[in-house]
Amino acid sequence: MRRKPLVAVLRQLLDPTTREAIVKDMARAPMVDGRQSAGTLGQDLKSTRQVDTKSDLYRGMLQRVMAAFQAHGEFNKHAIPRRILPPLFASYGEGAYYKRHVDNALMGPFPSMRTDLSITVFLNGPDDYEGGTLSLETPFGTQEYRLEAGDAVLYPTHYPHWVTEITRGERLAIVTWIESLVQDPLQRDVAADLADLMEWAIEENLDQDALLRIEKIRLTLLKMWAKT
């Protein structure tokens, strides 16, 4: 099934071995109040816990996730990343929530990074908790996600979004933000479509001239749109 407009569902961004190692480390890591990473409005909207970024365990978890991003073809196709902020490892216990909000446009230490895309990686599956639905407010209506462990949702940072209250169990997730080489979301979507078209053309054994034309168009547009 084709992705929702400007939203990409990334299957198995984390393989089971990597995901299990991160979940095990989260269970041992020191946790802090998740509101400390929220913006001005988020202080009153957010009720979560997250791994202390100063802990030794955090550094190992960070390395695993960044390696997974680098290796995942679908992530790189849709994000075309320039910079990725160090991720947050969040726990939503019973009663936890994140009310409707928009992520900050600029994040990180000076000079700030522009946030073009947000990503949520699900560390456990929907059978482990009730509630905890990630909802995105898009031009095509509200889209809701409760994905399998290891899957992720990549979406434009300017979309209002929220996580409904957990009524049973615990929801574990990774969140972070990406500055893309291609700032415009529609241009990123076109680039991803052309990459999909190229993959289809190869599978259908189109002749080399047709393949060359498709790839030339894709690469030319990337040169026109990308800001390094």
BELCOR-V91915 format. One record per residue. N is the residue number from 0. RES is the residue in one small letter. SS is DSSP state (hx for helix, st for strand, lp for the rest). PSI is psi in degrees with one decimal (none if undefined). Layout:
BEGIN
<<N RES SS PSI> <N RES SS PSI>>
END
This chain:
BEGIN
<<0 m lp 137.2> <1 r lp 145.8> <2 r lp 155.6> <3 k lp 149.7> <4 p lp 124.7> <5 l lp 7.5> <6 v st 130.3> <7 a st 126.3> <8 v st 120.1> <9 l st 110.8> <10 r lp 134.8> <11 q lp 51.1> <12 l lp -35.6> <13 l lp 125.3> <14 d lp 161.2> <15 p hx -39.1> <16 t hx -45.9> <17 t hx -44.9> <18 r hx -45.9> <19 e hx -38.2> <20 a hx -40.2> <21 i hx -43.8> <22 v hx -41.0> <23 k hx -42.3> <24 d hx -36.9> <25 m hx -36.1> <26 a hx -23.1> <27 r hx -15.3> <28 a lp 148.3> <29 p lp 140.1> <30 m st 152.9> <31 v st 167.3> <32 d st 125.3> <33 g hx -17.1> <34 r hx -17.9> <35 q hx -18.0> <36 s hx 2.3> <37 a lp 157.4> <38 g lp -169.3> <39 t lp -47.3> <40 l hx -31.5> <41 g hx -19.4> <42 q hx -36.2> <43 d hx -1.2> <44 l lp -15.6> <45 k st 138.3> <46 s st 86.6> <47 t lp 172.5> <48 r st 154.4> <49 q st 156.9> <50 v st 135.7> <51 d lp 119.3> <52 t lp -9.7> <53 k lp -4.7> <54 s lp 155.1> <55 d hx -37.1> <56 l hx -35.4> <57 y hx -41.0> <58 r hx -40.8> <59 g hx -39.3> <60 m hx -41.5> <61 l hx -46.1> <62 q hx -40.2> <63 r hx -43.4> <64 v hx -43.0> <65 m hx -37.3> <66 a hx -37.7> <67 a hx -42.2> <68 f hx -46.9> <69 q hx -34.5> <70 a hx -12.2> <71 h lp 111.2> <72 g hx -41.9> <73 e hx -39.1> <74 f hx -49.3> <75 n hx -32.6> <76 k hx -43.4> <77 h hx -33.5> <78 a hx -34.3> <79 i lp 60.0> <80 p st 141.9> <81 r st -47.7> <82 r st 147.5> <83 i st 129.3> <84 l lp 149.9> <85 p lp 130.1> <86 p lp 161.8> <87 l st 138.3> <88 f st 107.3> <89 a st 142.7> <90 s st 126.7> <91 y st 101.7> <92 g lp -177.1> <93 e lp 131.7> <94 g lp -9.8> <95 a lp 156.3> <96 y st 169.7> <97 y st 109.4> <98 k st 170.2> <99 r st 129.4> <100 h st 171.8> <101 v lp 133.1> <102 d lp 154.7> <103 n lp 146.6> <104 a lp -27.4> <105 l st 133.5> <106 m st 165.4> <107 g lp 172.5> <108 p lp 163.5> <109 f lp 136.2> <110 p lp 138.2> <111 s lp 153.8> <112 m st 135.6> <113 r st 132.5> <114 t lp 105.2> <115 d lp -34.8> <116 l st 145.0> <117 s st 150.8> <118 i st 137.9> <119 t st 123.6> <120 v st 125.4> <121 f st 121.9> <122 l lp -18.7> <123 n lp 162.7> <124 g lp 169.8> <125 p hx -17.6> <126 d hx -15.3> <127 d hx -9.7> <128 y st 162.5> <129 e st 147.7> <130 g lp -154.2> <131 g lp 27.0> <132 t lp 128.6> <133 l st 119.8> <134 s st 132.1> <135 l st 131.5> <136 e st 104.5> <137 t st 168.5> <138 p lp -13.3> <139 f lp 18.6> <140 g st 175.2> <141 t st 129.4> <142 q st 136.3> <143 e st 141.7> <144 y st 127.0> <145 r lp 87.1> <146 l lp 170.0> <147 e lp 159.2> <148 a lp 130.4> <149 g lp -17.1> <150 d lp 163.0> <151 a st 158.4> <152 v st 126.7> <153 l st 126.1> <154 y st 155.9> <155 p st 135.1> <156 t lp -25.9> <157 h lp -4.2> <158 y lp 124.5> <159 p lp 140.4> <160 h st 164.3> <161 w st 163.2> <162 v st 121.9> <163 t lp 158.9> <164 e lp 139.2> <165 i lp 126.1> <166 t lp -14.4> <167 r st 139.9> <168 g st -156.6> <169 e lp 131.4> <170 r st 125.6> <171 l st 133.7> <172 a st 156.9> <173 i st 136.6> <174 v st 143.3> <175 t st -177.6> <176 w st 148.7> <177 i st 135.2> <178 e st 121.8> <179 s st 150.9> <180 l lp -25.7> <181 v lp 106.3> <182 q lp -38.1> <183 d lp 124.4> <184 p hx -33.3> <185 l hx -38.0> <186 q hx -40.2> <187 r hx -39.6> <188 d hx -41.4> <189 v hx -43.2> <190 a hx -40.5> <191 a hx -39.9> <192 d hx -40.8> <193 l hx -34.9> <194 a hx -40.7> <195 d hx -42.6> <196 l hx -40.2> <197 m hx -42.9> <198 e hx -42.0> <199 w hx -42.9> <200 a hx -38.7> <201 i hx -43.8> <202 e hx -33.8> <203 e lp 3.9> <204 n lp 42.0> <205 l lp 155.6> <206 d lp 162.9> <207 q hx -31.6> <208 d hx -42.2> <209 a hx -42.8> <210 l hx -42.5> <211 l hx -40.5> <212 r hx -44.0> <213 i hx -46.7> <214 e hx -35.2> <215 k hx -43.0> <216 i hx -46.5> <217 r hx -47.5> <218 l hx -35.4> <219 t hx -42.9> <220 l hx -40.2> <221 l hx -40.1> <222 k hx -37.2> <223 m hx -36.2> <224 w hx -29.2> <225 a lp 139.1> <226 k lp 108.8> <227 t lp none>>
END
